[in-house]
Amino acid sequence: MRFLTLLCLTVCGLCAQKFHLDDPLENELKPIPVADASKRKLSDYYDAVSHSLATPGDIERRQAAQGVNTLGEPMQGAWWTKRHYYHPMSLDELVAGPGNTHAPSMQGQWTVIGAKSEGITPGFVMIDSKKEMYYIKFDPLTNPEMATGADHVAIRLVHALGYHVPENYLVEFSPSLLALGNDVLIADRLGRQHKMNSRDLGEMLRMAPKTKEGKYRATASRAIPGKGIGPYRYFGVRSDDPNDYVPHEHRRDLRGLAVVSAWIDHDDSRAINTYDSLIDGSIRHYILDLGSSLGSGTQKANSPRSGGEYLFGWKQSAGQLFSLGFAVPSWARADYPKLPSIGLFESKTFDPEKWVPEYPNPAFLNRLPDDEFWAAKQIVSFSDEEIEAIVRSARYSDREAERWLIRCLVERRDKIGRSYFAKVLPIDQFTYRDGDVKFVDLAEKAGYGAVGPFHLQWLSPQNSYRTAVITTPSRPRQSVEVTVRLSGQPTVVGVERTW
């Protein structure tokens, strides 16, 4: 009895030290003003080589995620904010995505102020009649609707999952809407710049597919507000941002992005496709260029290898060498229907545990089961109807392609749920009512089967903090500790998972 009393007092003492009266924190602390920050540019090739040969950052030490509150949730702010899982969005809100009130004006003219002619797909920068600036990107001739559709769908899914993304709109326009600005420069095939003329504009549009109505379909990406200061990395911190104090490889929102990227097959999830903007004295972090996802490689259909293995890896190279090239990787067995507007996207061979981006990502490599569960619970919260609504809003002209994309997203969602809900007790949404802790079995709610029965044991029943340990006989190594503060309005202030 004396030992039990000591144990309870010890637990209560630890609770009192561990939690503060303002826990759990919902938002990041008020940012320290950033007067200015240096704009940086990363080399895509150097980034790929450096990460492939010797992945940078503090990795593979099984460190718990940082930048989270006492409930294990990332705090809302510069990187992420609570959306669909926490505050269910309507179908209209999901389809609207990051915004639906600033589409390019179709009245007046679009004035071209910059252009990109290199590569397979062209693009330009324009200002509409309302003086809003947009980046216009097209599909490749070989795959009409592919990159624009993938970007439209993926950006709405990622936005609903809480990440910051630009406002992108699907547009269809006639060339008569375009007007050349003054002194717009464009590079020829040898890299020499000259003043852009109407012939250059015509050549650019000839590289883009037309709709049946003779218009051009494109993604119009509204310029992100603030001062652009280049991409962020998936390791370390920005030295010129006093508010960026958590190493990126240890951020739960970036670790969980591995699961999100696997769902939509965003194998291009690397630093070059991120963007930092200095807005009103603080830096906000964005994810860009989601046109390379959902089977699209932006400029062409994605490779069958996408998500199956790195572009280069010592282990996979050695396997091919010693098998004389006869070893057939699992991704090579996938079967894809001929759907030009989708590219190569499937769900049958998809394994979320084995999915990888093009080259090693420090934050992805550091993820632990609780990081995976955090992302998976949000992904599983999308219903079939919600996924269907988002895909249909991409206006695919091929109904078979539309149905295929919906089916693959639903099946990949369920594979993610089953995989990561098995690693920790998949219970969440804890509340304290009538002297007991209430929660939801997310596996049962998703239709994967109930995990319980659950056993609940109180460790400290007579203090301002009470800690309950929740277990189930079917998973003896997994448990969840839930701490409740009883003073004032009883509140769940702590959640810790063991696996």
matplotlib code that plots the C-alpha trace (Angstrom):
import matplotlib.pyplot as plt

x = [0.0, 2.9, 4.5, 1.1, 0.7, 4.2, 3.6, 0.4, 2.2, 5.1, 2.8, 0.9, 4.1, 5.3, 2.0, 2.2, 5.7, 4.9, 1.8, 1.1, -2.2, -2.3, -1.8, -2.6, -1.3, -3.3, -1.1, 2.6, 3.9, 3.5, 6.3, 9.4, 9.2, 11.4, 12.5, 14.1, 15.3, 17.8, 16.4, 18.1, 18.1, 18.9, 20.5, 18.2, 21.0, 23.2, 20.2, 19.6, 23.2, 23.9, 20.7, 21.4, 25.0, 24.9, 21.5, 22.0, 20.3, 20.0, 18.4, 17.8, 18.0, 14.3, 13.8, 10.3, 8.7, 9.2, 7.1, 4.0, 1.8, 1.0, -1.7, 0.9, -0.5, 1.6, 0.8, -1.0, 0.9, 3.6, 3.7, 0.3, -3.2, -6.1, -8.7, -10.8, -10.1, -10.5, -13.2, -15.0, -15.3, -18.3, -18.1, -18.1, -15.2, -13.2, -13.7, -12.9, -9.5, -7.2, -9.5, -12.2, -12.7, -9.6, -9.8, -8.3, -10.7, -11.9, -12.9, -10.3, -6.9, -4.2, -0.9, 2.1, 5.0, 7.3, 7.6, 9.2, 9.9, 12.3, 11.2, 8.3, 5.6, 5.5, 4.3, 4.1, 3.4, 0.6, -1.4, -5.1, -7.4, -7.7, -3.9, -3.6, -0.5, -0.7, 1.7, 0.1, 1.1, -0.1, -0.4, 2.0, 0.7, 0.9, -1.3, -4.1, -5.6, -3.0, -0.8, -3.6, -6.0, -3.3, -2.5, -6.1, -6.9, -3.7, -3.7, -7.2, -6.3, -3.1, -4.9, -7.7, -4.9, -3.8, -0.7, -0.2, -0.5, -1.1, -4.5, -4.6, -7.4, -8.3, -8.8, -9.8, -9.0, -8.7, -5.4, -7.2, -7.3, -3.5, -1.5, 2.3, 3.7, 6.6, 10.1, 9.2, 12.3, 12.4, 15.3, 15.8, 17.0, 20.6, 19.7, 20.1, 17.5, 15.6, 12.5, 9.4, 7.1, 3.8, 5.6, 7.2, 3.9, 2.4, 5.2, 4.7, 0.9, 1.6, 3.3, 0.1, -3.0, -6.4, -9.8, -12.6, -13.8, -10.4, -9.4, -6.3, -6.7, -4.2, -3.4, -3.5, -1.5, -2.2, 1.0, 1.6, 1.5, 4.5, 8.2, 9.4, 12.7, 13.2, 12.5, 12.9, 14.9, 13.7, 16.5, 18.0, 16.4, 16.6, 19.3, 17.6, 14.3, 14.3, 10.9, 12.3, 13.8, 12.7, 15.0, 12.8, 13.7, 12.0, 8.8, 5.7, 4.0, 6.9, 7.4, 3.7, 4.0, 5.7, 2.3, 0.5, 3.0, 2.6, -1.2, -1.0, 2.3, 4.0, 7.5, 8.7, 8.4, 11.7, 13.1, 12.9, 9.1, 8.7, 8.4, 9.0, 7.3, 7.9, 4.4, 3.7, 6.9, 6.9, 7.8, 5.2, 6.1, 4.3, 4.2, 4.3, 4.1, 1.8, 1.3, 3.8, 1.5, -1.4, 0.4, 1.6, 5.2, 4.2, 5.9, 5.0, 3.3, 5.2, 7.6, 6.4, 9.2, 7.6, 7.3, 8.8, 12.4, 14.9, 16.5, 19.7, 20.3, 23.2, 21.0, 18.8, 21.8, 23.6, 20.5, 20.3, 24.1, 24.2, 21.0, 22.4, 19.2, 16.8, 15.4, 11.9, 11.0, 7.3, 6.6, 7.4, 4.5, 1.9, -0.8, -1.9, -4.9, -4.3, -5.5, -3.5, -5.2, -4.1, -0.6, 0.6, -1.3, -2.6, -3.5, -3.1, 0.7, 0.8, 2.4, 2.6, 5.4, 7.6, 6.8, 9.7, 10.2, 12.8, 15.6, 16.0, 14.1, 15.5, 12.1, 10.5, 13.2, 12.8, 9.1, 7.9, 4.6, 2.9, 3.9, 2.5, -0.7, -1.1, -1.1, -3.1, -6.0, -6.4, -6.3, -8.8, -11.2, -11.9, -15.1, -15.6, -18.1, -15.6, -12.8, -15.3, -16.4, -12.8, -11.8, -15.0, -14.1, -11.0, -13.4, -11.8, -13.4, -12.7, -15.2, -13.2, -10.1, -12.2, -13.5, -10.1, -8.6, -11.4, -11.0, -7.2, -7.4, -10.0, -8.0, -4.7, -6.5, -7.6, -4.2, -2.7, -5.3, -4.9, -1.2, -0.6, -3.6, -2.0, 1.2, -0.4, -3.8, -5.9, -8.0, -8.3, -10.6, -10.4, -12.8, -13.6, -17.2, -19.0, -15.8, -14.4, -12.3, -14.2, -12.6, -13.2, -11.8, -10.8, -10.3, -13.8, -15.2, -13.4, -14.8, -11.5, -12.8, -12.9, -9.6, -11.0, -12.3, -10.3, -9.1, -8.7, -6.7, -6.4, -3.0, -3.7, -7.4, -7.2, -5.5, -6.0, -4.4, -5.6, -3.8, -5.5, -3.7, -5.7, -4.8, -6.3, -5.4, -5.1, -2.2, -0.2, 2.7, 0.5, -1.0, -2.2, -1.8, -4.4, -4.0, -6.9, -6.7, -9.6, -9.3, -11.8, -13.4, -12.1, -9.8, -7.7, -4.2, -2.0, -1.8, 1.1, 1.3, 3.5, 4.1]
y = [0.0, 2.4, 1.7, 2.3, 5.6, 6.6, 5.7, 7.8, 10.8, 10.4, 10.3, 13.4, 15.2, 14.4, 15.6, 18.9, 19.5, 18.3, 20.3, 24.0, 25.8, 26.8, 23.2, 22.0, 24.8, 25.1, 27.6, 28.4, 31.2, 34.7, 35.0, 37.1, 39.8, 39.1, 42.3, 40.7, 37.3, 36.2, 34.8, 31.5, 29.2, 25.5, 23.4, 20.6, 18.4, 19.0, 18.3, 15.0, 13.9, 15.0, 13.2, 10.1, 9.6, 10.7, 11.9, 15.1, 15.9, 14.1, 10.8, 7.2, 7.8, 7.2, 10.6, 11.6, 14.4, 17.9, 21.0, 19.3, 20.1, 17.8, 16.0, 15.1, 17.5, 20.0, 23.5, 25.6, 28.4, 28.8, 25.2, 23.7, 24.3, 22.1, 21.4, 18.5, 15.8, 18.3, 20.5, 18.5, 20.6, 20.6, 19.3, 22.9, 23.8, 20.7, 21.5, 25.2, 24.2, 27.0, 29.5, 30.0, 33.8, 35.0, 33.1, 35.0, 37.5, 36.5, 40.1, 42.3, 40.8, 38.8, 40.7, 38.3, 39.6, 36.6, 33.2, 29.8, 28.1, 25.4, 21.8, 19.9, 22.0, 25.8, 28.3, 32.1, 34.7, 37.1, 39.9, 39.9, 42.9, 43.1, 43.4, 39.9, 37.9, 34.2, 31.5, 29.7, 26.0, 23.6, 19.9, 18.1, 17.4, 13.7, 13.8, 16.4, 17.1, 15.1, 17.6, 20.2, 17.5, 16.1, 19.5, 20.4, 17.2, 16.9, 20.6, 20.2, 17.0, 18.5, 21.7, 19.8, 17.9, 21.3, 22.3, 25.7, 25.6, 28.3, 29.1, 27.2, 27.4, 25.4, 27.8, 27.5, 30.4, 31.5, 33.0, 36.3, 36.8, 37.3, 40.4, 40.8, 43.1, 45.5, 44.1, 40.5, 38.4, 34.8, 32.4, 30.4, 26.8, 27.9, 29.9, 33.3, 35.8, 38.1, 40.3, 38.1, 38.6, 37.3, 34.5, 33.3, 33.3, 31.3, 28.8, 28.4, 27.7, 25.1, 23.0, 22.9, 20.7, 22.3, 21.3, 20.2, 23.8, 25.0, 26.5, 26.0, 24.3, 25.4, 25.7, 29.4, 29.6, 32.9, 34.5, 33.8, 37.0, 38.4, 38.3, 35.0, 33.9, 30.5, 26.9, 25.3, 22.1, 18.9, 19.1, 21.7, 25.2, 28.6, 30.5, 33.8, 32.9, 33.1, 31.3, 28.3, 26.4, 22.8, 20.8, 20.1, 16.4, 16.2, 18.1, 15.9, 17.7, 17.0, 13.4, 12.8, 14.3, 11.0, 9.3, 12.0, 11.9, 8.1, 8.5, 10.8, 9.4, 12.7, 11.3, 14.8, 15.8, 17.5, 20.9, 22.3, 22.1, 24.1, 27.8, 30.2, 33.6, 36.5, 37.8, 40.6, 40.0, 36.2, 33.4, 30.9, 27.6, 26.3, 23.1, 23.7, 22.0, 19.1, 18.6, 15.8, 13.4, 11.0, 9.4, 12.6, 13.5, 17.0, 16.9, 13.2, 10.3, 9.3, 6.4, 2.9, 3.1, 6.2, 5.5, 2.0, 2.9, 5.8, 7.1, 5.7, 3.5, 1.3, -1.6, -1.6, -1.2, -4.1, -6.3, -5.6, -6.2, -9.6, -10.8, -9.8, -7.7, -10.6, -9.6, -8.1, -5.4, -5.3, -2.0, -3.5, -5.9, -3.2, -3.1, 0.3, 1.0, 3.3, 6.6, 9.6, 12.0, 10.1, 8.8, 5.9, 5.6, 2.4, 0.9, -2.9, -3.1, 0.0, -0.6, 2.5, 1.0, 0.6, 3.8, 6.2, 9.6, 10.1, 10.3, 10.0, 12.7, 13.2, 14.0, 11.0, 8.7, 9.8, 9.1, 6.9, 5.1, 8.0, 10.3, 7.9, 7.5, 11.3, 11.5, 8.3, 9.4, 12.5, 10.7, 8.0, 10.8, 11.5, 9.6, 8.0, 10.8, 13.5, 12.0, 11.7, 15.3, 16.6, 14.4, 15.4, 19.1, 18.5, 18.2, 15.2, 14.7, 10.9, 9.4, 6.2, 8.1, 9.9, 6.6, 5.1, 7.9, 7.9, 4.1, 4.3, 7.1, 5.2, 1.9, 3.6, 5.5, 2.1, 0.5, 3.5, 3.2, -0.6, -0.3, 2.5, 1.8, -1.5, 0.1, 2.0, 1.8, 3.7, 5.6, 9.3, 12.3, 11.9, 13.7, 13.5, 13.1, 11.7, 10.8, 8.8, 9.1, 8.8, 8.1, 6.8, 3.6, 5.0, 1.5, 0.5, 3.8, 3.3, -0.2, -2.1, -3.9, -3.0, -3.2, -3.5, -4.4, -1.7, -1.7, 1.6, 2.0, 5.2, 5.9, 9.0, 9.1, 11.8, 14.9, 17.7, 15.5, 12.1, 9.8, 6.8, 4.0, 2.4, -1.0, -4.0, -7.7, -8.1, -5.7, -6.1, -3.8, -0.9, 1.6, 5.2, 7.4, 10.1, 12.8, 14.9, 18.2, 18.3, 21.8, 24.2, 22.7, 19.1, 19.0, 16.3, 17.8, 15.0, 12.0, 9.7, 6.6, 3.5, 0.7]
z = [0.0, 0.9, -2.6, -4.3, -2.5, -3.5, -7.1, -7.3, -5.6, -8.0, -11.1, -9.8, -9.2, -12.8, -14.2, -12.3, -13.7, -17.2, -17.9, -17.7, -17.2, -20.9, -22.2, -24.7, -26.9, -30.1, -31.9, -32.2, -30.0, -31.3, -33.9, -33.4, -36.2, -39.2, -40.8, -43.7, -44.8, -47.5, -50.7, -51.5, -54.5, -54.3, -57.0, -58.0, -59.1, -56.0, -53.8, -55.5, -55.4, -51.8, -50.5, -52.5, -51.5, -47.8, -46.6, -44.6, -41.3, -38.0, -39.0, -37.9, -34.1, -33.5, -31.9, -30.9, -33.0, -31.9, -32.4, -31.1, -28.1, -25.2, -27.3, -29.9, -32.4, -34.5, -33.4, -36.0, -37.6, -40.2, -41.4, -40.8, -39.5, -38.5, -41.2, -42.4, -39.7, -36.9, -38.4, -41.1, -44.3, -46.5, -50.1, -51.4, -49.1, -50.1, -53.8, -53.2, -51.7, -50.7, -52.4, -55.0, -55.0, -56.9, -60.2, -63.1, -64.6, -68.0, -68.8, -70.4, -71.3, -69.7, -70.0, -70.4, -68.3, -68.3, -70.1, -70.0, -73.3, -72.3, -71.6, -73.0, -71.4, -71.8, -69.3, -68.7, -66.0, -66.6, -64.9, -65.4, -65.8, -62.0, -61.7, -60.1, -61.0, -62.0, -63.2, -66.2, -66.7, -69.4, -70.0, -72.3, -75.8, -75.2, -72.1, -72.1, -68.7, -66.9, -65.1, -64.7, -63.3, -60.9, -59.6, -59.1, -57.2, -55.2, -54.0, -52.6, -50.8, -49.3, -48.4, -46.5, -44.7, -43.2, -45.3, -46.9, -50.7, -53.4, -54.8, -58.1, -60.6, -63.7, -66.6, -70.2, -72.5, -76.1, -77.4, -78.1, -74.3, -74.3, -74.9, -74.7, -72.1, -72.8, -72.9, -72.0, -72.5, -73.6, -74.1, -77.4, -77.5, -77.0, -73.9, -75.6, -74.5, -76.8, -76.6, -76.9, -79.9, -81.1, -83.0, -79.8, -78.0, -80.9, -80.8, -77.0, -77.4, -80.1, -77.5, -75.4, -76.2, -77.0, -75.8, -78.2, -78.2, -79.4, -76.1, -73.9, -70.6, -67.9, -64.2, -63.1, -59.9, -58.1, -56.8, -53.2, -51.1, -49.5, -50.4, -51.8, -50.2, -51.8, -50.7, -47.3, -46.7, -45.1, -42.5, -40.3, -39.8, -41.6, -39.9, -40.8, -39.2, -35.4, -35.3, -37.1, -34.1, -34.7, -37.0, -40.0, -40.0, -36.5, -37.4, -37.2, -40.0, -42.3, -41.2, -41.7, -45.2, -46.2, -45.8, -47.6, -50.5, -50.7, -50.9, -53.9, -55.2, -55.0, -55.5, -56.4, -52.7, -52.3, -51.3, -54.8, -54.7, -51.5, -51.0, -48.1, -48.1, -45.8, -45.0, -42.5, -40.6, -40.4, -42.7, -44.0, -45.6, -48.7, -50.7, -54.5, -57.9, -57.1, -60.8, -60.5, -58.6, -59.2, -62.1, -63.7, -64.2, -65.2, -68.6, -69.3, -67.6, -64.5, -64.5, -63.4, -60.9, -59.3, -55.5, -55.9, -55.4, -55.4, -58.5, -57.0, -54.0, -53.0, -52.0, -55.1, -57.3, -55.7, -56.1, -59.8, -60.1, -58.3, -60.0, -63.4, -63.9, -63.6, -60.2, -60.9, -58.4, -57.2, -58.9, -62.3, -61.9, -61.8, -64.5, -65.8, -68.0, -71.0, -69.6, -71.0, -68.7, -65.6, -66.6, -64.4, -61.1, -59.5, -56.1, -56.5, -55.9, -53.8, -50.3, -48.1, -46.0, -49.1, -50.9, -51.4, -53.1, -55.9, -53.4, -49.6, -47.6, -44.0, -42.5, -44.2, -43.0, -39.4, -39.1, -36.3, -35.9, -34.1, -37.0, -39.5, -37.4, -37.3, -41.1, -41.6, -39.4, -41.4, -44.7, -43.6, -42.6, -46.3, -47.3, -50.7, -51.5, -50.6, -52.7, -55.6, -55.3, -55.4, -58.4, -60.4, -59.9, -62.0, -65.0, -66.7, -70.1, -69.9, -67.4, -67.2, -66.1, -63.5, -62.1, -62.1, -60.1, -57.6, -57.1, -56.7, -54.1, -52.1, -52.2, -51.4, -48.5, -47.0, -47.4, -45.5, -42.8, -42.3, -42.3, -39.9, -37.7, -36.9, -35.5, -32.6, -30.9, -33.4, -30.9, -30.8, -30.2, -26.4, -24.1, -20.4, -19.5, -16.5, -14.7, -17.6, -20.8, -24.0, -27.4, -30.9, -32.4, -35.8, -37.2, -36.4, -37.7, -41.0, -41.3, -40.7, -37.7, -34.0, -32.1, -28.6, -26.0, -24.3, -20.7, -18.8, -15.6, -13.6, -12.2, -10.1, -9.0, -6.3, -7.7, -10.1, -12.8, -13.6, -16.0, -17.6, -19.4, -22.2, -23.4, -25.2, -24.9, -28.7, -28.7, -25.5, -26.5, -27.5, -25.1, -24.8, -21.8, -21.5, -18.9, -17.7, -15.7, -13.3, -11.9, -13.5, -16.6, -16.9, -20.0, -21.7, -21.7, -22.6, -25.0, -25.2, -27.4, -26.8, -29.4]

ax = plt.figure().add_subplot(projection="3d")
ax.plot(x, y, z, "-o")
ax.set_aspect("equal")
plt.show()
